[in-house]
Amino acid sequence: VLLLDRKLRSEFASAAGEAGFGFSLAFFAGANGWGTLFLVPLVFGVYQARVRLTQLQAETARSLETFANVIDERDPSTHRHSARVASHMRELAESLDLPTSAIVTLTWAGRLHDLGKISVDSSVLTKPGLLDEEEWEAMRRHPRLSARLLRRFRFAARYTSAVEYHHERYDGQGYYGLPQDSIPMEAFFIAVADSFDAMVSDRPYRKGMAEHVALAEIERGAGTQFHPLIARAFVAMKRGLDPKRVLSQDERVAIVDGLTMRRGRALLGIPLSLRRAQSGRCSQASRRVRRFPQTSMGPAREHAMRARLQITYSLIGILLGF
C-alpha cells in the first residue's frame, strides 16, 4: 500500500495541476459570461507557449542523444554502450514497478552518463594496456565534466548528480571518495548497469565475460562496490527472477524513498541490517519476472510525448469545466 501511495502521488501530481488550471479558467468563464472572449487569446497563447517549450525540449533531448552516440562511437568497443546502460536501467526500474518519473530519470541518466568522455583522448579509451596515473586522472575527470555539460541544459539538470557520482562505490572508495549516504540512489543504478555492460562487452585490453560470470561479480561486489539492494535486484532480473520477490517491501520502499527524496540522498534511516544485506537470497526466489516489451521510441521522443500529454490535460480540464 505504501509503495502504491508513492507511485500514485508521483504519477498524478502533474496531471492534477494541469487539470486544475483548466477548471479555474472554466469557472472564471462561467461566472463572467462575456469574459470568456478575453480568455480565448490567453488560453491560445498559453497553449502556443507550451507547444514551443515542448519542441525546444525535444530538440534539446535529440541533441543530447546525438552527443551520447558520438561519444560511444569514438571507441568501437563501446558502440551503443550508453544506450544499453539506459536499457538495463529502464528494465530494472520497470520490473521494480517504480514511478514513471523515476523510470524516465533513470533512463536519461543512463543515456547521458558518459558525455564527459569527450575530453578523454581516444588513445586512452582504446589503449590495450594499463593506464598510467595521468591517463587515470583524465578518466576520473569525465563524470564531473558530464555533470557540468548537463547543467547547461535546464531540461537535463535533474540528472547531473546521478551522472556525476556514477563511479562512486557503496563503501566510499570510488572516484571521489563520497560516503554512501551522500550518493544519489540513481547513481547506484548507473553503477550496476554500467559495470555489467562493461564486463560483458569486448574491450581493447580483454574479451567480454559471459553473462553469468558478470552477474557473479556483481554479487561479490554487493555491499562494497555496489548498493546491495540494487545489485540483488539487478542480478535477479537478469536471471529471470522477479526483483519484487527478491526484495522485501521495506527494501523496495527504501529504494523508492531514495529516488524520490528532494536531495536525492539514499538509504537515510534504513536499518543497518538492510545495509548489510547480501546477495545470497537471490536464489531463494522462484517467481519469473514479467518481461516488458522493448520500445523503439527513444528517450527524446518519449519526453516530447509526455509534454504533449500535459498540454492535453490542460485543454481537457478547460473543456470539462465548460
C-alpha positions as CSV (number, residue, x, y, z in Angstrom):
1,V,0.0,0.0,0.0
2,L,2.8,2.4,0.9
3,L,4.5,1.7,-2.5
4,L,1.3,2.3,-4.3
5,D,0.7,5.6,-2.5
6,R,4.1,6.9,-3.5
7,K,3.6,5.8,-7.1
8,L,0.1,7.5,-7.3
9,R,1.4,10.7,-5.9
10,S,4.2,10.8,-8.4
11,E,2.0,9.9,-11.4
12,F,-0.9,12.2,-10.8
13,A,0.5,15.4,-9.2
14,S,1.4,16.9,-12.6
15,A,-1.8,15.9,-14.3
16,A,-3.9,17.3,-11.4
17,G,-2.1,20.6,-11.6
18,E,-2.8,20.9,-15.3
19,A,-6.4,19.9,-15.0
20,G,-6.9,22.3,-12.0
21,F,-5.6,25.2,-14.1
22,G,-8.2,24.3,-16.8
23,F,-11.0,24.1,-14.3
24,S,-10.0,27.5,-12.8
25,L,-10.2,29.1,-16.2
26,A,-13.6,27.5,-16.9
27,F,-15.0,28.7,-13.5
28,F,-14.0,32.2,-14.4
29,A,-15.6,32.0,-17.7
30,G,-18.8,30.6,-16.2
31,A,-19.0,33.4,-13.7
32,N,-18.2,36.1,-16.2
33,G,-20.0,35.2,-19.4
34,W,-18.5,37.8,-21.8
35,G,-15.2,37.3,-20.0
36,T,-14.8,34.1,-22.0
37,L,-13.9,36.2,-25.1
38,F,-10.9,37.6,-23.2
39,L,-9.8,34.1,-22.2
40,V,-9.6,32.8,-25.7
41,P,-6.4,34.6,-26.7
42,L,-4.9,33.9,-23.2
43,V,-5.6,30.1,-23.5
44,F,-4.3,30.1,-27.1
45,G,-1.2,32.0,-26.0
46,V,-0.5,29.5,-23.2
47,Y,-1.1,26.6,-25.5
48,Q,1.3,28.0,-28.1
49,A,3.9,28.7,-25.4
50,R,3.7,25.1,-24.2
51,V,4.0,23.8,-27.7
52,R,7.1,25.8,-28.3
53,L,8.6,24.7,-25.0
54,T,7.8,21.1,-25.9
55,Q,9.5,21.5,-29.2
56,L,12.6,23.1,-27.6
57,Q,12.9,20.3,-25.0
58,A,12.5,17.6,-27.7
59,E,15.2,19.3,-29.8
60,T,17.5,19.5,-26.8
61,A,16.9,15.9,-26.0
62,R,17.6,14.8,-29.5
63,S,20.8,16.8,-29.5
64,L,22.0,15.2,-26.2
65,E,21.2,11.8,-27.6
66,T,23.2,12.5,-30.7
67,F,26.1,13.7,-28.5
68,A,25.9,10.5,-26.5
69,N,26.1,8.5,-29.7
70,V,29.1,10.4,-30.9
71,I,30.9,9.6,-27.6
72,D,30.1,5.9,-27.8
73,E,31.2,5.7,-31.4
74,R,34.7,7.1,-30.7
75,D,35.6,3.7,-29.5
76,P,34.3,0.6,-31.4
77,S,34.3,-1.4,-28.2
78,T,31.8,1.0,-26.6
79,H,29.5,1.3,-29.6
80,R,25.9,1.8,-28.2
81,H,27.2,1.4,-24.7
82,S,25.1,4.3,-23.2
83,A,22.0,3.1,-25.0
84,R,22.5,-0.4,-23.5
85,V,23.1,1.0,-20.0
86,A,19.9,3.1,-20.3
87,S,18.0,-0.1,-21.4
88,H,19.3,-2.1,-18.4
89,M,18.2,0.7,-16.1
90,R,14.8,1.1,-17.6
91,E,14.2,-2.7,-17.5
92,L,15.2,-2.8,-13.8
93,A,13.1,0.2,-12.9
94,E,10.0,-1.2,-14.6
95,S,10.5,-4.6,-13.1
96,L,10.6,-2.9,-9.6
97,D,7.4,-1.1,-10.6
98,L,8.9,2.3,-9.9
99,P,7.0,5.6,-10.6
100,T,7.1,6.7,-14.2
101,S,9.0,9.8,-13.3
102,A,11.8,7.7,-11.7
103,I,11.8,5.4,-14.8
104,V,12.3,8.5,-17.1
105,T,15.0,9.9,-14.8
106,L,16.9,6.6,-14.7
107,T,16.7,6.1,-18.4
108,W,18.0,9.5,-19.2
109,A,20.7,9.4,-16.6
110,G,22.0,6.1,-18.1
111,R,21.8,7.5,-21.6
112,L,23.9,10.6,-20.8
113,H,26.3,9.3,-18.1
114,D,29.4,9.3,-20.3
115,L,29.2,12.7,-22.1
116,G,32.4,13.8,-20.3
117,K,34.5,11.3,-22.1
118,I,34.6,13.8,-24.9
119,S,37.6,15.3,-23.0
120,V,39.4,11.9,-22.9
121,D,41.8,11.3,-25.7
122,S,40.9,8.4,-28.0
123,S,44.3,6.8,-27.4
124,V,43.4,6.5,-23.8
125,L,40.0,5.0,-24.5
126,T,41.4,2.4,-26.8
127,K,44.6,1.7,-25.0
128,P,45.1,-2.1,-24.8
129,G,47.4,-2.0,-21.7
130,L,47.1,-0.5,-18.2
131,L,46.6,3.3,-17.9
132,D,49.3,5.4,-16.2
133,E,48.5,7.9,-13.5
134,E,48.0,10.8,-15.9
135,E,45.6,8.8,-18.0
136,W,43.7,7.6,-15.0
137,E,43.3,11.2,-13.9
138,A,41.8,12.1,-17.2
139,M,39.3,9.2,-16.9
140,R,38.4,10.2,-13.3
141,R,37.5,13.7,-14.5
142,H,34.9,12.6,-17.0
143,P,31.9,12.1,-14.6
144,R,32.2,15.7,-13.3
145,L,32.6,17.1,-16.8
146,S,29.5,15.2,-17.8
147,A,27.6,16.9,-15.0
148,R,29.0,20.3,-16.0
149,L,27.7,19.8,-19.5
150,L,24.3,18.7,-18.4
151,R,23.9,21.7,-16.0
152,R,23.9,24.0,-19.1
153,F,20.6,22.5,-20.1
154,R,17.6,23.1,-17.8
155,F,15.9,20.1,-19.2
156,A,18.8,17.8,-18.2
157,A,19.9,19.5,-15.0
158,R,17.9,17.0,-12.9
159,Y,20.3,14.2,-14.0
160,T,23.5,15.9,-13.0
161,S,24.0,14.3,-9.6
162,A,23.4,10.8,-10.7
163,V,25.8,11.2,-13.7
164,E,28.5,13.0,-11.6
165,Y,28.6,10.2,-9.0
166,H,28.1,7.1,-11.0
167,H,31.7,5.9,-10.4
168,E,31.3,6.2,-6.6
169,R,31.2,3.0,-4.6
170,Y,28.9,1.9,-1.8
171,D,31.9,1.6,0.6
172,G,33.1,5.1,-0.2
173,Q,36.2,4.0,-2.2
174,G,35.0,5.5,-5.6
175,Y,36.5,8.1,-7.8
176,Y,35.8,11.0,-5.4
177,G,35.5,9.1,-2.1
178,L,32.0,10.0,-1.2
179,P,30.3,8.2,1.6
180,Q,27.2,6.1,0.6
181,D,24.7,8.4,2.3
182,S,25.9,11.3,0.1
183,I,25.5,9.4,-3.2
184,P,22.1,9.7,-5.1
185,M,20.2,6.4,-5.4
186,E,20.1,7.0,-9.2
187,A,24.0,6.8,-9.3
188,F,23.9,3.3,-7.7
189,F,21.6,2.2,-10.6
190,I,24.0,3.5,-13.2
191,A,27.0,1.9,-11.4
192,V,25.5,-1.6,-11.6
193,A,24.2,-1.3,-15.2
194,D,27.4,0.4,-16.4
195,S,29.6,-2.2,-14.8
196,F,27.6,-5.1,-16.1
197,D,27.7,-3.8,-19.7
198,A,31.4,-3.1,-19.4
199,M,32.1,-6.6,-18.1
200,V,30.1,-8.4,-20.9
201,S,31.5,-6.3,-23.7
202,D,34.8,-6.8,-25.5
203,R,37.4,-4.1,-24.7
204,P,40.8,-3.4,-26.2
205,Y,42.5,-4.9,-23.1
206,R,40.3,-8.1,-22.6
207,K,37.5,-10.2,-24.0
208,G,34.0,-9.7,-22.6
209,M,32.8,-12.0,-19.8
210,A,30.0,-14.5,-20.0
211,E,26.8,-13.0,-18.6
212,H,26.7,-15.5,-15.7
213,V,30.3,-14.6,-14.7
214,A,29.5,-10.9,-14.8
215,L,26.4,-11.4,-12.6
216,A,28.6,-13.4,-10.1
217,E,31.0,-10.4,-10.0
218,I,28.1,-8.1,-9.2
219,E,27.0,-10.4,-6.4
220,R,30.5,-10.4,-4.9
221,G,30.6,-6.6,-5.1
222,A,27.2,-6.1,-3.4
223,G,27.7,-4.1,-0.2
224,T,31.2,-2.9,-1.2
225,Q,31.3,-1.7,-4.8
226,F,27.6,-1.8,-5.4
227,H,24.5,-0.9,-3.5
228,P,23.3,-4.3,-2.0
229,L,19.6,-3.8,-2.8
230,I,20.2,-2.6,-6.4
231,A,22.8,-5.3,-7.0
232,R,20.4,-8.1,-5.8
233,A,17.5,-6.8,-7.8
234,F,19.6,-6.4,-11.0
235,V,21.1,-9.9,-10.6
236,A,17.6,-11.4,-10.0
237,M,16.2,-9.6,-13.1
238,K,19.0,-10.9,-15.4
239,R,18.5,-14.4,-14.1
240,G,14.8,-14.3,-15.0
241,L,13.5,-13.8,-11.4
242,D,11.1,-11.2,-10.2
243,P,13.1,-8.5,-8.2
244,K,10.0,-7.6,-6.3
245,R,10.0,-11.1,-4.8
246,V,13.7,-11.0,-4.1
247,L,13.5,-7.7,-2.1
248,S,11.3,-7.3,0.9
249,Q,8.7,-4.5,0.9
250,D,10.8,-2.4,3.3
251,E,13.7,-2.7,1.0
252,R,11.6,-1.7,-2.0
253,V,10.3,1.3,-0.1
254,A,13.9,2.2,0.8
255,I,14.7,2.3,-2.9
256,V,11.6,4.4,-3.8
257,D,12.4,6.8,-0.9
258,G,16.0,7.2,-2.1
259,L,14.8,8.1,-5.6
260,T,12.0,10.5,-4.6
261,M,13.7,12.4,-1.7
262,R,14.2,16.0,-2.7
263,R,18.0,16.0,-2.2
264,G,18.4,12.5,-3.8
265,R,20.1,11.1,-0.7
266,A,20.0,7.3,-0.4
267,L,19.4,5.0,2.5
268,L,18.8,7.6,5.1
269,G,17.1,5.9,8.1
270,I,17.4,2.4,6.7
271,P,18.3,-0.2,9.4
272,L,21.9,-1.4,9.5
273,S,20.7,-4.9,8.8
274,L,19.4,-3.8,5.4
275,R,22.6,-2.0,4.6
276,R,24.5,-5.2,5.3
277,A,22.1,-7.3,3.2
278,Q,24.0,-9.8,1.0
279,S,23.0,-11.0,-2.4
280,G,22.7,-14.7,-1.5
281,R,19.0,-14.5,-1.2
282,C,18.6,-14.2,-4.9
283,S,18.5,-18.0,-5.3
284,Q,15.5,-18.2,-2.9
285,A,13.1,-16.5,-5.3
286,S,11.4,-18.6,-7.9
287,R,8.7,-16.5,-9.5
288,R,9.6,-15.4,-13.0
289,V,9.8,-11.7,-13.8
290,R,7.3,-10.3,-16.1
291,R,9.1,-9.0,-19.2
292,F,8.3,-5.7,-20.5
293,P,8.2,-5.1,-24.3
294,Q,11.1,-3.1,-25.6
295,T,10.1,0.1,-27.3
296,S,11.8,1.5,-30.3
297,M,10.9,5.0,-29.1
298,G,14.0,6.9,-27.9
299,P,14.1,8.9,-24.7
300,A,13.8,12.2,-26.7
301,R,10.6,11.1,-28.5
302,E,9.1,9.8,-25.2
303,H,9.9,13.1,-23.4
304,A,8.2,15.0,-26.2
305,M,5.1,12.8,-26.0
306,R,4.8,13.3,-22.2
307,A,5.0,17.0,-22.6
308,R,2.2,16.9,-25.3
309,L,0.1,14.9,-22.9
310,Q,0.5,17.6,-20.2
311,I,-0.8,20.1,-22.7
312,T,-3.7,17.9,-23.5
313,Y,-4.6,17.6,-19.7
314,S,-4.9,21.4,-19.6
315,L,-7.3,21.5,-22.6
316,I,-9.4,18.6,-21.2
317,G,-9.7,20.5,-17.9
318,I,-11.0,23.6,-19.7
319,L,-13.5,21.6,-21.8
320,L,-14.8,19.7,-18.9
321,G,-15.3,22.9,-16.9
322,F,-17.5,24.3,-19.6
